[in-house]
Amino acid sequence: MVDRDPAPGGTVGQVIVAGPDEDERRVLAPGVGAHLDALLAAELDPSDPDALADGVAWWDAPGLR
């Protein structure tokens, strides 16, 4: 999620983890560009070939969670 209303000490535009299964919001990167750079450098787990057949692909970047 891109944070448009950060808590004190945060930065507008920072990338955070947020969702129904998350207990706290954590900052992943100071901005989208930095997060994309980290994804490009990460060793991603391979996507599920069956999901690719449906036109959907998910990659997991364990080091970037």
C-alpha positions as CSV (number, residue, x, y, z in Angstrom):
1,M,0.0,0.0,0.0
2,V,1.2,3.5,-0.7
3,D,0.8,5.6,2.4
4,R,-0.9,9.0,1.7
5,D,-1.5,9.8,5.4
6,P,1.5,8.5,7.3
7,A,1.8,8.4,11.1
8,P,4.2,10.9,12.7
9,G,7.7,10.2,11.6
10,G,6.5,8.6,8.3
11,T,6.8,10.0,4.8
12,V,4.0,10.6,2.3
13,G,4.3,8.0,-0.4
14,Q,6.1,5.3,1.6
15,V,5.2,1.7,0.8
16,I,3.7,-0.1,3.8
17,V,2.2,-3.5,4.6
18,A,-1.5,-3.3,5.5
19,G,-4.3,-5.7,5.3
20,P,-6.8,-7.8,7.2
21,D,-4.2,-10.3,8.2
22,E,-1.6,-7.8,9.4
23,D,-1.5,-6.7,13.0
24,E,0.6,-3.6,12.4
25,R,1.5,-1.5,9.4
26,R,5.2,-1.7,8.6
27,V,7.2,0.4,6.2
28,L,8.7,-1.6,3.4
29,A,10.3,1.2,1.4
30,P,10.5,5.0,1.4
31,G,8.6,5.1,-1.9
32,V,7.4,3.1,-4.9
33,G,10.6,3.5,-6.9
34,A,12.7,2.2,-4.0
35,H,10.3,-0.7,-3.6
36,L,10.4,-1.6,-7.3
37,D,14.2,-1.5,-7.2
38,A,14.2,-3.9,-4.2
39,L,11.8,-6.2,-6.1
40,L,14.0,-6.2,-9.1
41,A,17.0,-7.1,-6.9
42,A,15.1,-9.8,-4.9
43,E,15.3,-13.5,-5.5
44,L,11.6,-14.2,-6.1
45,D,10.0,-17.5,-5.6
46,P,8.8,-19.0,-9.0
47,S,5.2,-18.3,-9.8
48,D,2.7,-21.2,-10.0
49,P,2.5,-22.5,-13.6
50,D,-1.2,-23.4,-13.1
51,A,-2.0,-19.8,-12.1
52,L,-0.2,-18.5,-15.2
53,A,-2.5,-20.6,-17.3
54,D,-5.4,-18.6,-15.8
55,G,-3.6,-15.3,-16.7
56,V,-2.7,-14.5,-13.1
57,A,0.7,-14.6,-11.5
58,W,1.8,-14.0,-8.0
59,W,5.4,-13.8,-6.8
60,D,6.6,-13.9,-3.3
61,A,9.5,-11.9,-2.1
62,P,10.1,-13.3,1.4
63,G,12.9,-10.8,2.2
64,L,10.6,-7.8,1.4
65,R,7.7,-8.6,3.6
